[in-house]
Amino acid sequence: EYKQTPNPFSSWEMERSLRIVFTTKNMLTLLFEEYGYTGGAHPFNGYRYSVLSLEDGRQILLDDLFNPGYETALNVAAEKIFRETRKLKDEETLEEQGFALPNDVFSVNDNFGVLKEGLDFIFNSYEIAPYALGPTQFPVPCEDIQELVSPTGEFGQAAN
């Protein structure tokens, strides 16, 4: 097969990029984007946020942004927007609508960016749904999570 095709790699493709999407006096939000095709049924792509401290270069986690015990309230706020973004029915479980989450319970992932408007989450293809459903990107506005923000945390300091 190799001898019949002069350059079997001619249909392969890979693109990667890195963009600065938001900065504050103490944080930097980067978005890594990847697209490629190496044969097969379909191409692949993915998006990955990284939020970094401008003071010491460490990666900022959700725990650095919110008061302890924020998880349940953040997941409730995020699921509402996730369902709106995906036009999902409230009365159906996520599993019934094609999503695979542990115990059929929605929770945010660690693929988030801090933006001026709030947090932006991305679930890539295959992460919680089949390729055919594609990735899901959705914003959680500041006003929906303001009471969770630690005033001494990175997000609280950025607002000041």
Secondary structure, DSSP 8 states (H G I E B T S, - for coil): -TTTSS-TTTT-EEEEEEEEEEE-SSEEEEEEEEEEE-SSSS-EEEEEEEEEETTT--B--HHHHB-TT-HHHHHHHHHHHHHHHHT--TTS-TTTTT---GGG-----S-EEEETTEEEEEE-TTTSS-GGG--EEEEEEHHHHGGGB-TTSHHHHHH-
